[in-house]
Amino acid sequence: MNMNIRIIINQIWKVTFSILLLFNISFAQNAEEPIKLKIGLTARAYGDSIYFRWAVTNPTAWRLAKENGFILEKAKILSDGRVEKYLTVTDQPIKPWSLEKWEEYFDSRPPKDISSLDNEGIAFTLGIGEKDDEEKLNLPQENEDFLKSIKEKRSSQEWALLLSLIAANNSLTAAEGLGLFYIDRDVKENETYSYRIYVNFKSQLYSFDTTYLTITNTRFDPKKGFKQIQANENDGSIEIIWDIDNQFSTYNVERSEDKKTFKRLNDSPLLTLKSAQADSSNKDSYIDTTIVNYKPYTYRVYAMTVFADEILLGEITAMGRDRTPPEQPYVPQPSHIEENKIKITWQMADPPAADLAGFYIGRDSLIDGKYNYITKTPLPKTSREFIDTTFSKNNYNFYTVFAFDTAGNSSSSYPVYVVLNDTTPPAPPKWKEAFMDSNGVVTLRLQPNKEFDLMGYRILKANAPDHEFSSIIESFNPDSTELKFKIEFADTVDLQTMTKYVYYRATALDNRYNESEFSEIIAVPRPDVVPPIAPVLTDALVTEKDVTLKFIPSESEDVKNHLVLKRVNGEEKWDTLAVLKPKDSVYVDDKVSANITYQYCLFAVDSSNLKSELSFILEARPYYLGILPDIKNFIVSFDSEKKSANLSWAFEYEKDVYFVVYRAYENQPLTRYKTLKSSEARNYTDTDFSNGSGKYFYAIKAFDNLNAESRLSEKAEVLVK
C-alpha cells in the first residue's frame, strides 16, 4: 500500500468518532426475524441513462454481497404490458473495487482538504477491509466476558456498514467503489423498464430476496421535489419544519437576511432519526436561535439524495416575535354588591409591564368553560375593576380577567366564582324509587332538582310515619362539585323486627345553605325474614263422632293461613288436616273414631311463606256409647225344595262388628244359635231342622269388640213341613 492510502486511512479514523456522535443510530437485527436478506433498490432516470443505487442494512448481507457481488438484470416493458426476457446489464456481478483500482483512484485524485469528510476514503477503508467472518472472530482473553466480546464485534460491524452507506450517499464515487452504484446507458428515452437485483448466494442459514423496480426513462426534474415548508415564529427563535421523505438521506438549512446571500446554518448534514412508530407526524425541523425578533429571515431547506446531490425542498421567510404574555392578573372573589350588580376587581404589578395594553373580562357558567368576553371593547391598562350588570341569576357565574400586551399576547387569571345573595330555598325533592334487598340494604333514588346552585341533599329516616325523623345522610359540601349530582343513597336497616316498613324523607340545600321543605314520606317495605307468631290451641271438645278444636289465631299481620295437623297418639308423622283462613279460630274434625286418642297442633304461614313454630299439642279421645245401629230389613224365607231357611238383613257398615243369629222352635224362647264373625255378613242360610216340622222363629243382633250391641231385630218365622 502506498503512502497516500496510509495517510487517507489515518484521516478516516480521526473523524470516525465525530461521525459516530453525529449519527446515533443502530441497525441491530432482531434474532427472531427470519434470516431472509433483503436489498433496497432505487433509480433516477435522465433520458439518456438511468442511475441505480442499492443497499443492504444487515452486516451479514453486506459481507456476503461483497464476496459474491450484486447481479442487476433488465427487461423492457412493452406498450401492451408484456415484459421481455430479463438480461444482465453487466458481464460480471457488481462488487466493490479491488485494492488495485482504489490505489489507481487515489493516485489520480487531486489533493483533498483533510478537514472535510473524505467519503471515498471511508468507502475504501470499510469496503475493501479485511474479510470479516466468523472464523476471524478473536476469542476473548481469560476472565473477559465472551458474550460482551461478541456483542462488541457485532456492534462494530453494524457501524462499519452504517458509515459505508453514509459515504455512498454523499459520493457516487464512494458508492461505485463499494459496489452500490451503476449507470445503465443502454436505454431509450420514454421507454419503461423493469429491473431486478439479487445476490447469487444461498445456504442453509441465509438467502437473498430478489428486489424488483419499474421505471420510465423520463428526464429527472429536481423542481418536482420543491415542497411547502413551514415556520414557527417563536420568541427569540424560528423553527423551520418540513415533511420527511424516504428518498432523502440528510438535510441542510440555509439562511439569508437579504434574500440574496445564503449561509448554511448546520455544521453537519441533518439526519432524520424519527420513525413511523416513534413519531406519527412524519416531520423534521431545525430551530434557529441566532435571530433578532421582528427581523425577517429567509430560509431554504436542501435535501441530500442517495445520488449524492442536493435538491431544494422549499423556501420561506419568517421572523421571531414577542411571545411572552403579560403578567397574570390576580382576581379576588367578586362581590354581589347590589341586586343587579357584581363587582370584579384585579391586581397587577406596580408598575405594570411597559407593553401592557389593556384588559378583557370573561364570564362562563362552568369553571372550565370558554369565558367569552363580556366587555365589547378592551378596558384601559389602568383599569382595576369592572361592574357586571348582565350576569345570570339562575346559573353559576365564573369570571376571569384577560391581560394583553401590544404584541397581542395575553394571559388570564384563575377563574373565580361569585356567590349571589340568595334567600330562596330549593324545591322539595321528589322520590324516584326506593327498595330494600334481602340483606337489609336500602337503595334510595331522588329525581334531580333543577336549581343551578343546588349543593346537595339531606336524607332522614323513621320507623313510623308519625315518629320524629332523624338525619342519616348529609350529602352536601360547598367545596364539592360532585355531591350536587348525587341522587342515589344507601342505608342499612335491621330485618329482625316486626315493623313492616321503614320511612324516609329528604330535603335539598343550595350553596347558601337554604334548605327546602320536606319531601313526601316514602315507605320502604322490609323483606320478610321473621316468621309469624304461632297460634295458640286452647281447647278440644269431643263427642262420639267429632272433635272441635278452639284456638287463638296468630297475631302477625301478614298471616296467610293456619294449618291444622293431626296424628294418632304414638305415631310420629303428622298429617295436614285442614288449611284455615287467617281469622278462623274453630275447626271441627269429624273424621274420628271412638276410643282412639288423637293429637292436634297448628302453625301459621305468612305472605312470604315463612312458617311459625308449632302450637302446643292437645290430645282428644272421642267417647263411645256402646250402642250399635239397628238391624234393618230383616227377612226370612223357606226354600221347600232345598229344605233351607234364608235370612237377609241390612246394617250400616261398622268396623270390627259381628252378628249373632237367634232361633226358637214353636213356643220356645229365642236363644243364641249362630255367630257370624264377618263384619260384612248380610245373609245366612239355615238347613238344620232337627226338631222336625213346625214353626221356627229367627232374630239377629250386631256386636263389636268393645261389647257394644244393637237392639235385637224384629222376629221372623218360617214353617217347616
C-alpha positions in Angstrom: 0.0 0.0 0.0 1.5 3.4 -1.0 1.9 6.4 1.3 -1.2 8.2 0.0 -3.5 5.4 1.1 -1.9 5.2 4.5 -2.4 8.9 5.0 -6.1 8.6 4.0 -6.7 5.7 6.4 -5.3 7.8 9.2 -7.5 10.7 8.3 -10.6 8.5 8.2 -10.1 7.1 11.7 -9.5 10.6 13.1 -13.1 11.7 12.0 -14.8 8.3 12.8 -15.5 9.3 16.4 -17.2 12.5 15.5 -19.3 10.7 12.9 -20.5 8.2 15.5 -21.7 11.0 17.7 -23.5 12.7 14.8 -25.3 9.6 13.7 -26.7 8.0 16.8 -28.4 5.1 15.0 -28.4 1.3 15.1 -29.0 -1.4 12.6 -29.3 -4.1 15.1 -31.2 -7.1 13.8 -33.8 -9.0 15.8 -32.7 -12.6 16.3 -36.2 -13.8 16.0 -36.7 -12.4 12.4 -36.4 -14.8 9.5 -32.9 -14.9 8.1 -34.1 -13.6 4.7 -31.6 -11.0 3.5 -33.1 -8.0 1.6 -31.8 -5.5 -0.9 -33.1 -1.9 -1.2 -33.1 -0.6 -4.8 -33.9 2.9 -6.2 -33.3 4.6 -9.5 -33.3 8.0 -11.2 -33.9 8.5 -15.0 -32.1 11.1 -17.1 -33.3 10.2 -20.6 -30.0 9.1 -21.9 -29.2 6.9 -18.9 -30.6 5.6 -15.6 -28.7 5.8 -12.4 -29.2 3.0 -9.8 -28.4 2.9 -6.1 -28.9 -0.1 -3.8 -28.0 -1.0 -0.3 -28.3 -3.7 2.4 -28.8 -2.9 6.1 -27.5 -6.2 7.6 -23.8 -6.8 8.2 -24.1 -10.4 7.2 -25.8 -9.5 4.0 -23.1 -6.9 3.3 -20.3 -9.4 3.9 -21.9 -12.0 1.6 -22.7 -9.3 -1.1 -19.2 -8.1 -1.1 -17.9 -11.7 -1.7 -20.4 -12.7 -4.3 -21.4 -9.4 -5.9 -24.8 -8.0 -6.9 -26.5 -9.1 -10.1 -28.6 -6.4 -11.9 -30.9 -7.5 -14.6 -33.2 -5.6 -17.0 -36.3 -6.3 -19.1 -38.2 -3.9 -21.4 -41.9 -3.5 -20.7 -43.8 -3.3 -24.0 -46.8 -1.0 -24.6 -49.2 -3.8 -24.1 -47.8 -4.6 -20.7 -45.8 -7.7 -21.6 -42.3 -8.0 -20.1 -39.5 -9.1 -22.2 -36.8 -11.5 -21.0 -34.5 -10.3 -18.2 -30.9 -9.9 -19.2 -27.9 -8.9 -17.0 -26.6 -5.4 -17.5 -23.0 -6.4 -16.7 -20.9 -9.3 -17.6 -19.9 -10.0 -14.1 -21.6 -9.4 -10.7 -21.1 -5.9 -9.4 -18.6 -5.9 -6.5 -16.5 -3.4 -4.5 -13.4 -2.1 -6.2 -10.3 -4.1 -5.9 -7.3 -2.8 -4.0 -5.5 -2.0 -7.2 -8.4 0.1 -8.5 -8.6 2.0 -5.3 -4.9 2.7 -5.5 -5.3 3.9 -9.0 -8.1 6.2 -8.0 -6.3 7.8 -5.1 -3.1 8.2 -7.1 -5.1 10.2 -9.7 -7.4 12.1 -7.3 -6.5 15.7 -6.6 -5.4 16.5 -3.0 -8.4 16.7 -0.6 -8.9 19.1 2.3 -8.2 17.0 5.4 -10.7 19.0 7.4 -13.6 17.8 5.2 -15.1 14.3 5.4 -13.4 12.0 2.9 -16.3 9.8 1.7 -14.1 7.9 -0.7 -11.6 7.2 2.0 -14.3 5.9 4.3 -15.6 3.7 1.4 -12.1 2.3 0.8 -11.4 1.7 4.5 -14.7 0.0 5.3 -15.4 -1.6 1.9 -12.0 -3.2 1.0 -11.0 -4.1 4.5 -10.2 -7.5 5.9 -12.6 -10.4 5.3 -15.0 -10.4 8.2 -16.4 -13.7 9.0 -17.0 -15.9 12.0 -13.7 -17.7 11.5 -11.8 -14.4 12.1 -13.7 -13.7 15.4 -11.0 -13.4 18.1 -11.7 -15.2 21.3 -11.7 -13.1 24.4 -8.8 -13.2 26.9 -9.0 -15.0 30.2 -11.6 -13.5 32.6 -13.1 -11.5 29.7 -16.8 -11.6 29.1 -17.3 -13.8 26.0 -20.8 -12.6 25.3 -19.7 -9.0 25.6 -17.0 -9.6 23.1 -19.4 -11.0 20.6 -21.8 -8.0 21.1 -19.0 -5.5 20.6 -17.9 -7.3 17.4 -21.5 -7.2 16.1 -21.8 -3.5 17.0 -18.6 -2.6 15.2 -19.8 -4.5 12.1 -23.1 -2.5 12.1 -21.3 0.8 12.5 -19.0 -0.1 9.6 -22.0 -0.8 7.4 -23.7 2.4 8.5 -20.6 4.6 7.7 -20.2 2.8 4.4 -23.8 3.7 3.5 -23.4 7.3 4.6 -20.3 7.6 2.4 -22.1 6.1 -0.5 -25.0 8.6 -0.1 -22.5 11.5 0.0 -20.4 10.4 -3.0 -21.3 8.5 -6.1 -17.6 7.6 -6.5 -17.7 6.1 -3.0 -21.0 4.3 -3.9 -19.4 2.9 -7.1 -16.3 1.8 -5.2 -18.5 0.0 -2.7 -20.3 -1.8 -5.4 -23.6 0.0 -4.6 -24.0 2.2 -7.8 -24.4 1.6 -11.5 -25.3 3.7 -14.6 -27.2 2.0 -17.4 -26.6 3.9 -20.6 -28.2 1.2 -22.8 -31.7 2.8 -22.6 -34.0 4.8 -24.7 -35.9 7.9 -23.5 -39.6 7.5 -22.5 -39.4 3.7 -22.5 -40.3 1.7 -19.5 -38.1 -1.0 -18.0 -38.2 -3.5 -15.2 -35.1 -4.1 -13.2 -34.3 -6.7 -10.6 -31.3 -7.2 -8.3 -30.2 -10.1 -6.2 -27.1 -11.8 -4.9 -26.4 -15.3 -6.2 -26.0 -16.9 -2.8 -28.0 -19.4 -0.8 -27.1 -21.6 2.2 -28.9 -23.3 5.0 -28.8 -20.1 7.0 -29.1 -17.3 4.6 -30.6 -16.4 1.2 -31.3 -13.1 -0.6 -34.7 -11.8 -1.8 -34.9 -10.5 -5.3 -35.9 -6.8 -5.5 -37.9 -5.5 -8.5 -38.2 -1.9 -9.7 -40.1 -0.4 -12.6 -39.1 2.9 -14.1 -40.0 5.0 -17.1 -37.0 6.8 -18.6 -38.2 10.4 -18.5 -35.8 13.1 -17.6 -35.4 13.9 -13.8 -36.7 17.3 -12.8 -35.3 18.5 -9.5 -38.0 21.1 -9.2 -40.6 18.4 -8.6 -39.0 17.9 -5.1 -40.0 21.5 -4.2 -42.5 21.4 -1.3 -44.2 23.8 1.1 -42.2 24.2 4.3 -43.5 25.8 7.5 -42.1 28.1 10.2 -43.0 28.6 13.8 -42.2 32.2 14.7 -41.2 32.0 18.4 -39.8 34.5 20.8 -36.1 34.5 20.1 -36.1 31.6 17.7 -37.6 30.3 14.5 -38.4 26.7 13.9 -38.3 25.5 10.2 -40.4 22.4 9.6 -40.5 20.1 6.6 -42.0 16.8 5.6 -39.8 13.7 5.8 -39.3 11.8 2.6 -37.7 8.4 2.4 -35.9 9.2 -0.8 -33.8 11.8 1.0 -31.0 10.8 3.4 -29.9 14.1 5.1 -30.9 17.8 5.1 -29.2 21.2 5.1 -30.7 24.5 6.2 -29.5 27.9 4.9 -30.5 31.4 5.9 -30.4 34.8 4.3 -31.0 38.3 5.6 -31.3 39.9 2.2 -32.8 37.0 0.1 -29.6 37.0 -1.9 -26.7 35.7 0.1 -27.4 32.4 1.9 -25.3 30.9 4.7 -25.6 27.3 5.8 -26.7 27.0 9.5 -25.9 23.4 10.3 -22.3 22.3 10.6 -23.1 18.7 9.6 -26.0 17.3 7.5 -29.2 16.8 9.5 -30.0 13.1 9.6 -33.7 12.2 10.2 -33.8 9.8 13.2 -37.6 9.6 13.5 -39.6 6.5 12.6 -43.3 5.9 12.0 -43.6 4.1 15.3 -41.9 6.9 17.3 -43.5 10.0 15.6 -46.7 9.8 13.6 -46.3 13.4 12.4 -43.6 12.4 9.9 -41.9 15.8 10.1 -38.5 17.1 10.8 -37.3 20.5 11.9 -34.4 22.9 12.6 -34.5 25.6 15.3 -32.6 28.8 14.6 -31.8 30.6 17.8 -29.4 33.2 16.4 -32.1 35.7 15.4 -33.4 39.1 16.4 -37.2 39.5 17.0 -39.2 41.2 14.3 -36.3 41.0 11.8 -37.3 38.9 8.7 -35.1 36.0 7.6 -35.4 33.8 4.5 -34.7 30.1 4.9 -34.0 27.4 2.4 -34.1 23.6 3.1 -32.0 21.3 0.9 -32.3 17.5 0.9 -29.4 15.2 0.1 -30.4 12.3 -2.0 -28.9 8.8 -2.3 -27.4 10.0 -5.6 -25.1 12.4 -3.7 -26.8 15.6 -4.9 -28.9 18.3 -3.2 -32.5 19.2 -4.1 -34.1 22.4 -2.9 -37.1 21.4 -0.8 -38.5 24.8 -0.2 -38.1 28.4 0.9 -39.8 30.5 3.5 -39.5 33.9 5.1 -40.2 34.3 8.8 -39.3 36.4 11.8 -39.1 36.0 15.6 -41.9 37.6 17.6 -42.6 38.6 21.1 -44.5 35.6 22.5 -44.1 36.4 26.2 -47.5 37.0 27.7 -48.1 39.8 30.2 -48.3 39.2 33.9 -51.2 37.1 35.1 -53.8 39.2 36.9 -54.8 38.3 40.4 -58.6 38.3 41.0 -60.1 38.0 44.5 -63.6 36.7 44.8 -66.1 39.1 43.2 -68.9 40.7 45.3 -72.6 40.8 44.7 -72.9 44.4 45.7 -76.5 45.1 44.5 -79.3 43.0 43.2 -78.2 43.6 39.5 -74.5 44.4 40.1 -71.4 42.2 40.6 -68.1 43.9 41.2 -64.9 42.3 39.8 -61.5 43.7 40.9 -58.0 42.6 40.0 -54.4 43.4 40.8 -51.2 43.8 38.7 -47.6 44.5 39.5 -46.8 48.2 40.3 -45.7 49.5 37.9 -47.0 47.1 35.2 -45.0 46.0 32.2 -44.4 48.7 29.7 -46.1 46.8 26.8 -49.3 46.1 28.8 -52.2 47.3 26.5 -55.4 46.5 28.4 -57.9 44.0 29.8 -61.0 41.9 28.9 -63.4 40.4 31.3 -64.6 36.8 30.6 -67.6 35.0 32.1 -68.9 31.5 31.9 -71.3 29.2 33.8 -68.7 26.5 34.0 -65.3 26.7 35.7 -63.6 25.2 32.7 -65.8 27.0 30.1 -64.8 29.2 27.2 -65.1 32.5 29.0 -66.5 34.7 26.3 -65.7 38.4 26.6 -68.5 40.5 28.3 -66.7 43.7 27.5 -67.2 44.7 23.9 -64.1 46.9 23.9 -60.9 46.4 25.9 -60.6 48.1 29.2 -57.7 50.6 29.6 -54.4 49.3 31.0 -55.0 51.4 34.1 -58.4 49.7 34.9 -58.5 47.6 38.1 -62.3 46.9 38.5 -65.4 46.2 36.5 -69.2 46.2 37.2 -71.1 43.3 35.6 -74.9 44.0 35.2 -75.6 41.2 32.7 -74.9 38.2 34.9 -77.2 35.2 35.3 -79.4 34.9 38.4 -80.3 31.3 37.5 -76.9 29.9 36.8 -73.3 30.0 38.0 -71.2 33.0 37.3 -67.4 32.4 36.9 -65.1 35.2 36.0 -61.6 35.5 34.6 -59.6 38.7 33.7 -57.5 38.6 30.5 -54.5 40.9 30.2 -53.0 41.5 26.7 -49.9 43.4 25.5 -49.1 45.4 22.4 -47.9 42.2 20.6 -51.3 40.6 21.1 -50.0 38.1 23.8 -52.5 37.5 26.5 -52.7 35.9 30.0 -55.7 35.1 32.1 -56.3 35.0 35.8 -57.5 31.9 37.6 -61.3 31.5 37.4 -63.2 32.9 40.4 -66.8 32.3 41.4 -69.2 34.8 42.8 -71.8 33.8 45.4 -75.1 35.6 44.8 -77.1 36.9 47.7 -79.8 34.2 47.9 -82.5 33.5 50.5 -84.8 31.3 48.3 -84.6 27.6 49.2 -84.7 24.9 46.6 -87.9 23.0 45.8 -88.6 19.9 48.0 -87.0 16.8 46.5 -89.1 14.2 44.8 -88.6 10.4 45.2 -87.9 8.3 42.1 -87.8 4.9 43.8 -86.8 3.1 46.9 -86.4 -0.6 47.7 -84.7 -2.9 50.2 -82.8 -6.1 49.4 -82.8 -9.3 51.4 -79.7 -8.1 53.4 -81.4 -5.0 54.7 -79.6 -2.6 52.3 -81.9 0.2 51.2 -81.4 2.0 47.9 -83.0 5.5 47.7 -83.2 7.4 44.4 -84.3 11.0 44.0 -85.3 12.9 40.9 -82.6 15.6 40.4 -83.5 19.1 41.5 -83.2 21.7 38.7 -81.7 24.6 40.8 -78.3 25.6 39.4 -77.0 26.4 42.8 -78.0 23.1 44.4 -75.4 21.9 46.9 -76.9 18.5 47.8 -79.4 16.6 49.9 -80.2 15.6 53.4 -81.8 12.2 54.0 -83.9 11.5 57.1 -85.4 8.2 58.5 -88.1 7.0 60.9 -89.7 3.7 61.9 -93.2 5.1 61.7 -94.6 8.0 59.6 -95.7 9.8 62.8 -92.4 9.5 64.5 -89.7 12.1 64.5 -87.3 11.7 61.6 -83.6 11.6 62.2 -80.9 12.8 59.7 -78.9 9.8 58.5 -77.1 11.2 55.3 -75.9 14.7 54.7 -74.8 14.7 51.0 -73.7 18.3 50.6 -70.5 20.3 50.7 -69.9 23.8 49.3 -66.4 22.7 48.2 -67.6 19.7 46.2 -68.9 19.9 42.6 -69.9 16.2 42.6 -72.3 15.9 45.6 -74.9 18.1 43.9 -75.3 15.4 41.2 -75.5 12.6 43.7 -79.2 11.4 43.7 -78.7 7.8 44.8 -78.2 6.9 48.5 -77.8 3.7 50.5 -78.9 2.8 54.1 -78.8 -0.4 56.1 -81.6 -1.5 58.4 -82.3 -4.3 60.8 -84.5 -7.0 59.4 -85.1 -8.8 62.7 -88.1 -6.7 63.7 -91.8 -6.9 63.4 -92.0 -3.4 61.9 -93.0 -4.0 58.3 -91.8 -0.7 56.8 -89.1 1.9 57.3 -89.9 5.5 56.3 -87.7 8.2 54.6 -88.0 11.8 53.6 -85.4 14.3 52.2 -84.6 18.0 51.9 -82.5 19.9 49.3 -79.9 22.6 50.2 -78.3 25.3 48.0 -74.9 26.9 48.2 -76.1 29.4 50.7 -77.5 26.6 53.0 -81.1 27.5 52.2 -83.0 24.3 52.9 -86.1 23.1 51.2 -89.3 21.8 52.7 -89.5 18.1 53.4 -90.2 15.7 50.6 -93.1 13.4 50.7 -92.6 10.4 53.0 -91.7 7.2 51.2 -92.4 3.8 52.9 -89.9 1.1 52.1 -91.2 -2.5 52.9 -88.8 -4.7 54.7 -88.3 -8.1 53.1 -90.0 -10.6 55.4 -87.4 -12.7 57.2 -89.3 -13.0 60.6 -91.7 -16.0 60.8 -95.2 -15.3 62.1 -96.2 -15.8 65.7 -97.5 -19.3 66.4 -101.3 -19.7 67.0 -102.4 -20.9 70.5 -104.5 -24.1 70.7 -106.8 -23.5 73.7 -109.3 -26.4 73.8 -110.6 -29.6 72.2 -114.2 -30.6 72.7 -115.1 -34.3 71.9 -118.2 -36.3 71.1 -118.6 -39.8 69.9 -118.4 -38.5 66.3 -116.1 -35.5 66.2 -113.5 -33.3 67.9 -114.0 -29.5 68.0 -110.7 -27.5 68.2 -110.6 -24.0 69.5 -107.5 -21.7 69.1 -106.3 -18.1 69.1 -105.1 -17.1 65.7 -101.5 -15.8 65.1 -101.1 -12.1 66.0 -98.8 -11.4 63.0 -100.4 -9.1 60.4 -99.1 -10.9 57.3 -100.6 -14.3 58.2 -101.9 -16.1 55.1 -103.2 -19.4 56.5 -103.3 -21.6 59.6 -102.7 -25.3 59.1 -104.2 -28.0 61.3 -102.1 -31.1 61.9 -103.3 -34.4 63.3 -101.9 -37.8 64.2 -102.8 -40.8 66.3 -101.2 -40.9 69.6 -98.0 -42.9 69.4 -97.3 -42.2 65.8 -94.5 -39.8 64.6 -95.9 -38.5 61.3 -98.2 -35.5 61.3 -100.9 -35.3 58.6 -102.3 -32.0 57.4 -105.9 -32.0 58.3 -107.0 -28.6 57.1 -105.9 -25.2 55.8 -107.8 -22.3 57.6 -108.2 -18.6 56.9 -106.2 -16.1 59.0 -109.1 -15.1 61.2 -110.5 -18.6 61.8 -110.5 -19.8 65.4 -112.5 -23.0 65.4 -112.2 -26.3 63.5 -114.3 -29.5 63.7 -112.7 -32.8 62.9 -115.4 -35.3 62.1 -113.0 -37.9 60.7 -112.5 -39.6 64.0 -113.2 -43.0 65.6 -114.4 -43.6 69.2 -112.0 -44.6 71.9 -108.9 -43.5 69.8 -106.7 -40.8 71.2 -105.7 -38.1 68.7 -103.1 -35.4 68.9 -103.6 -31.9 67.4 -101.5 -28.8 66.8 -101.5 -25.8 64.5 -98.9 -23.4 62.8 -99.2 -20.2 60.8 -97.9 -19.3 57.3 -97.4 -15.7 56.3 -97.4 -14.0 52.9 -93.7 -14.8 52.4 -94.4 -18.4 53.1 -92.5 -18.2 56.4 -93.8 -20.7 58.9 -94.3 -20.2 62.6 -93.4 -22.7 65.3 -95.9 -25.4 66.1 -98.5 -24.6 68.7 -98.9 -26.6 71.9 -100.1 -30.1 71.3 -103.6 -31.1 72.6 -104.9 -34.6 72.9 -108.6 -35.6 72.3 -110.4 -39.0 72.5 -114.0 -39.3 71.2 -116.1 -41.3 73.8 -118.1 -44.5 72.9 -121.8 -45.1 73.9 -121.8 -48.9 73.3 -125.0 -48.8 71.1 -124.8 -50.0 67.5 -127.3 -49.1 64.8 -130.4 -51.2 64.4 -130.7 -54.2 62.1 -133.0 -53.2 59.3 -135.0 -55.1 56.6 -134.6 -58.5 58.3 -136.3 -61.1 56.1 -136.6 -64.9 56.5 -137.8 -67.2 53.6 -138.1 -71.0 53.3 -137.0 -73.0 50.3 -139.1 -76.2 50.4 -137.1 -77.9 47.7 -133.7 -77.3 49.4 -135.3 -77.6 52.9 -133.4 -74.3 53.9 -134.3 -71.1 55.7 -132.7 -68.0 54.0 -132.0 -65.0 56.3 -131.1 -61.5 54.9 -130.7 -58.0 56.5 -129.3 -54.5 56.2 -126.8 -52.9 58.5 -124.8 -49.7 58.4 -121.1 -50.7 57.9 -119.0 -50.6 61.0 -115.5 -51.8 61.6 -114.9 -54.8 63.9 -118.6 -55.9 64.2 -120.0 -59.4 64.1 -123.6 -60.8 64.0 -125.4 -63.3 66.3 -128.4 -65.3 64.9 -131.1 -66.2 67.4 -133.6 -69.1 66.8 -136.7 -70.6 68.6 -138.9 -73.7 67.9 -142.7 -73.4 68.3 -143.4 -71.7 71.7 -139.8 -71.9 73.0 -137.9 -68.6 73.7 -135.2 -67.2 71.3 -131.6 -68.4 72.1 -128.2 -67.8 70.5 -127.9 -70.1 67.6 -125.1 -69.0 65.3 -122.3 -66.3 65.4 -121.3 -64.7 62.1 -117.8 -63.2 62.6 -117.6 -61.3 59.3 -118.4 -57.6 59.6 -119.6 -57.8 56.0 -122.1 -60.6 56.6 -125.6 -59.7 55.4 -127.3 -63.1 54.9 -127.3 -66.6 56.3 -128.8 -70.0 55.3 -130.1 -72.4 57.9 -130.5 -76.1 57.0 -130.6 -77.7 60.4 -134.2 -78.5 61.4 -133.6 -81.4 63.7 -136.6 -80.5 65.8 -138.8 -81.7 62.9 -141.7 -80.0 61.2 -143.2 -76.9 62.8 -142.7 -73.2 63.2 -139.1 -71.8 63.5 -138.5 -68.2 64.7 -135.4 -66.1 63.9 -133.9 -62.8 65.0 -130.4 -61.2 64.7 -128.3 -58.8 66.7 -124.9 -56.9 65.9 -122.0 -56.8 68.4 -118.5 -55.2 68.3 -115.2 -55.9 70.0 -116.0 -53.3 72.7 -119.1 -55.2 73.7 -121.4 -52.6 72.1 -124.5 -54.2 70.6 -127.5 -53.3 68.6 -131.1 -53.9 69.5 -132.5 -57.4 68.6 -134.1 -57.2 65.3 -137.8 -58.0 64.8 -138.7 -61.7 65.0 -139.4 -63.6 61.7 -140.8 -67.1 61.3 -140.9 -69.9 58.7 -143.0 -73.1 58.6 -141.1 -76.3 58.0 -143.2 -79.3 56.8 
